[in-house]
């Protein structure tokens, strides 16, 4: 998975035989076994997020497909019915995919509706705002440019604090039973 965070340049991304030029907000997902290459063919700077994880095959043989898009064209929706926390999905909500990438965005004072814990590990890259994140038994102040990795069974929840939104991109395993 690759996502263009910001900058004036554009990233040329090839997945399998398909090539697209991606400005800020552009992203691509390469299924397991399909190559991905990328290059900034401009002289302008840009930043991007590259995320890779081992694919867990679907028990019935379903296969994910190549995905290209621009997250700026995807509207936010309320998260868990809350008007002050919003989410966007990068990938289709289809069980062929063993993971998803999302943007979660909290208005000041917005928070997770509960403390969660689960076997799935996942990460979060914060790109705007400030918050307090519960990680196990510690409340950790977080801000833009931080990265959080949450291990299995780590208690977690987040509050947006400050005067602006707290937004982050996070990975989440889905559609597979955990091997325990």
N, C-alpha and C positions, 0 to 999 in steps of 0.2 A: 504494500500500500504506500502510495506517495501522494503528498498534499502540498501545494504551493501556499506557504503562509503569507508572504508579502514580498514586496520589492517591485522594481520597475521592469525587470526582465521577464522573460517567459521561459518555461521549461518545455523542451521537446521530449516527449515520453513515448516509448514504443513498448507495447505489450503484445507478445506473439508477433503477428505481422501488421498490427494496427498502430499507426503513429498519429499523435495529436500534439498540438502546441497549446500549452496550458498557462494562462495568466494567473494572477492571485485568485485563490479559491478553487483552482482546478485540481482534480485528483484522479488517480487511477488505481485499480486493484488488479493484480495479476494472480490467477489461480495457481495452485501447486503445479510444478512442472512446466509452467509457461514463463519464459524469460521476460525480464523487464530491463530496459535501459533508459537513461535520461541524460540530458545535456542542456545547459544554458547556451544557446547559440547566439545570444546577444552580448553586448559589452556592458549591459546594465546588471546591477546586483539583484539577487533574490534569495529568499530563504525558503527551505522546504523541510517537511517532516517525512522521514522514511521509516516505515515500521514493517518488521518482518517477524513472523512466527511460524512454527511448525503446524502444518495442516492436519486436522483430524478427519479422516474420511467418513462419509455418511454411511451408516450401517446398511442402508438399502442401495448404495451405489450412486446416489445423486451427486452431481458435480457442479461446483460454482462456475461462473463464467467471468470473462473480462468485463470490468466496469470502468467507464470514463464518465466524468461529470464535472460540474462546477457547483460547489456548495452554496454559492451566492444565489443560485436559482432555486434552492430548496427552502421553503418557508419553515420557520420554527413552528412547533406545536407545543401546547401546554404539556408539561411533564407531570404525570400522575394526577391530572386534574387541577394543578396549581397554576394560577395566573402569573406568579412571579418567578417561575422556573420553567425554562423552555429547552427543547431538544430538537436536534436535526440528525437524521441518519445519512451516512455516506453510502452504505451498501443496501441492497434489497433485503427486506425482511423475509427471507426465504430459507428453509431449512437446509438447502444445499450448501449454504455458507456456515462455517463453524465459528465465525466471529463477526463482529461489526465494529465500525468506528462511528462515533457519535460526537456531536458538540453538545455540551450541557452548559446552559447559561443562566446565571442567578442574578436577579435584580438585588440591589442592596437589601439585606434582610431575608432574602429567599434562602431556602435550605432544603436538604433532603427531607422527605416526610418521615423517615425512620432511620435508625442505625442498622446497617446491613453487614452481613458477613457470609461468605460462601467459599467454596473450594477453588473457584476460578481466580487466577491471578490476573491483574490488569494494570495498565499504566494510564497516567493522565498528564498531558502537557498543557499548562496554563498559559494562555496567550493574552489575557487582559484582566485587569482588576485585582482585587485582593479578597482573601477569605480566611476562614479558620477551618481546618480539616481535622476531623477526629481520625487518628490512626492508632489502633489498639486502644490504649488508655491515655494517650497524649493528644491535646489540642495543639496543632501546629499552625502557626501563621504562614500563609502561602500568598504568592503574588505572581504576576506575569513573569514568564520565563522560567518558572519552576517546573520540575518534572517529578511526579510521584509514582512509585511502583508499589502496588499493594499485593502482598503475598497471600497465600491461602489462609482463610479464616481470620484475616485482619479485620477488626471492627472498623467501620468507616462511615462517615457522613460529612457533609460540608455546609457551611453558612457563608453566604456572600456578605462581605462587610465593606466599608468605605463608601465612596460617593458614586462609583460607577459599577457596571455589571462585572461579575466574575464569570469568565468563560474559559472552558477547556475542552480539548479533544481527548477522548479516551477510547481505549480498546476494551472490548467485552467479549468473552467467549459465550457462545450461545448454540442452541440446537443440538447439543451432544450431552449424553450422560457422562458425568465425571468418572474417571477410573479411580476407584478407591480400594 
